[in-house]
Amino acid sequence: MGFLDRLEKRFRRFAIPGLIHHVVVANASVYLLYYLAPEWIELIRLDREKVAAGEFWRLITHLSIPPHVNPFFLYFALYLLWIYGRALESAWGAFRFTLFYLVGAVGTTVAGLVAPGAVPGTAMASSANLNLSVFLAFATIYPDFTILMFFVLPVRVKWLGIFAAAGLGLELVFGNWTTRAFVLAATANYILFFWRPFLDVLRYRRRREGFRQKVVAPKAEAFHRCEICGRTERDDPALEFRVCPRCEGTRDYCQEHLQAHEHVAGE
């Protein structure tokens, strides 16, 4: 029984069925309130000083702050997030999806509190990277799912996932330590859930490559070959070969042709 299986057996009762519904509603509500009363958003941003002063709700509410985009694009972003979340919950079950989202949420919150130079309320300290990890998980499990980019161009999510992962990789390589902390924190859930499957895939590919090399490897050169018929010990392991003492050099002959051949004399 694996680590996640043991956790599920022990803590299954804490699962939140339909978690992604609550996440989408929270993001949409905060976005709407931001436009109705922009100053209200300051009450839910993650701010380490205000958390230390007792405003503990910020540890949770900041995760509901969506990126500042056009409402049209936000609608489709949340709609796709809802699809991704439902698909993952269907594949994993409510407990595992709850755990997946919780690990990413805790990682994002901790990074926002302890990362040097973290700016309260930035996209890194909100739901952006966390929701991206949900997409990466979906793209890994359902790589052939197709999205119509700009409502015209069909693209499989596998390629979008690779593009997103490459972007995170660039942030890890070229970003500062604060950016790296947020990327690693928000994708800790993905690493927790997929490191073993990726390791299994690598092992399988190594075994397959080893088998392929054995199958298609050229046959080793035979040690004995009859000068007359050309047979070797690989053609028949029971064949015996001798060197003719009357011929020049070391010429091998099978028993059938050892005496019945024209001897090769030296010049």
C-alpha positions, -999 to +999 in steps of 0.1 A: +000+000+000+015+033-011+018+065+010-013+082-006-033+050-001-024+050+036-034+087+039-067+081+022-075+051+044-069+071+076-082+106+066-109+098+040-136+114+062-120+149+057-124+148+020-144+177+004-166+163-024-171+189-052-142+210-039-136+226-073-172+240-073-164+260-041-130+271-055-146+284-087-175+302-069-150+318-045-128+331-073-158+345-092-172+361-061-139+378-052-135+390-087-170+405-087-165+422-053-132+436-065-150+456-092-179+466-069-157+477-040-119+476-049-109+486-014-125+455+000-098+433-016-072+446+008-090+428+036-082+394+022-048+397+007-020+377+023+001+401+045+024+386+070+023+416+093-014+416+095-016+378+099+008+382+128-015+408+142-044+383+143-060+385+109-058+348+103-085+346+077-060+360+052-042+326+053-072+312+034-090+341+017-060+351-004-063+319-024-096+331-038-080+362-054-081+355-092-057+371-117-067+405-130-079+397-165-108+406-187-141+392-173-146+373-206-113+355-202-118+349-165-151+332-173-134+307-196-105+303-172-128+294-143-149+272-166-118+252-177-107+250-140-140+235-131-136+209-159-101+201-148-111+198-112-141+176-119-121+153-141-093+149-115-119+142-087-135+116-110-101+100-116-087+102-081-117+104-058-127+133-035-100+127-009-070+127-033-082+158-051-088+175-018-053+166-007-038+177-040-054+211-037-046+214+000-009+207-005-007+234-032-026+259-011-005+253+020+027+256-001+016+288-017+006+303+017+039+294+034+059+308+005+039+340+007+047+343+044+084+333+045+098+340+010+121+370+011+108+400-008+073+386-013+049+413-022+014+409-005-014+403-030+007+395-060-004+368-085+023+345-071+007+347-036-028+341-049-045+314-069-026+317-102+002+291-097-021+269-076-047+267-104-019+261-129-009+230-109-044+217-113-041+222-151-007+203-152-023+174-133-052+173-158-028+175-188-008+146-174-038+123-169-058+134-199-031+144-225-054+139-255-082+162-243-086+189-269-092+226-264-103+250-291-078+279-288-095+311-298-125+290-306-108+279-338-076+260-333-078+225-317-049+219-294-043+189-272-037+198-236-005+178-236+012+205-256-003+233-235+009+214-204+044+211-219+044+248-227+032+257-191+058+234-176+085+250-197+074+284-185+077+273-149+111+258-157+123+292-170+111+309-138+131+284-118+162+290-138+161+327-144+138+340-116+149+352-082+147+331-051+112+345-043+099+334-076+115+300-073+099+296-039+064+303-052+068+280-082+081+251-061+055+257-034+026+258-058+037+227-077+046+206-046+013+189-050+021+179-086+055+165-075+039+146-046+013+129-069+034+123-100+070+116-091+064+079-088+045+075-121+072+094-139+098+072-122+079+041-133+078+054-169+115+060-169+121+025-156+098+010-182+116+028-210+150+016-198+137-020-197+121-016-231+153-002-246+174-029-230+151-055-245+151-039-279+189-038-279+191-075-271+166-084-298+180-063-326+217-066-316+238-082-343+249-117-338+283-121-325+309-134-349+313-171-349+346-185-335+347-215-360+337-215-396+341-243-421+362-233-451+341-255-474+304-252-463+306-221-442+287-235-413+296-223-378+289-235-342+260-211-342+243-230-369+246-263-350+261-264-315+268-302-320+292-295-349+329-301-342+357-283-360+393-291-365+423-274-381+438-293-410+475-299-403+482-303-441+468-269-450+487-236-448+477-215-418+449-222-393+420-232-415+389-247-398+369-275-412+339-294-400+341-331-394+324-337-427+349-318-448+380-323-427+393-351-449+372-343-480+387-311-492+415-299-514+445-290-493+459-255-495+497-256-498+520-227-491+536-208-520 
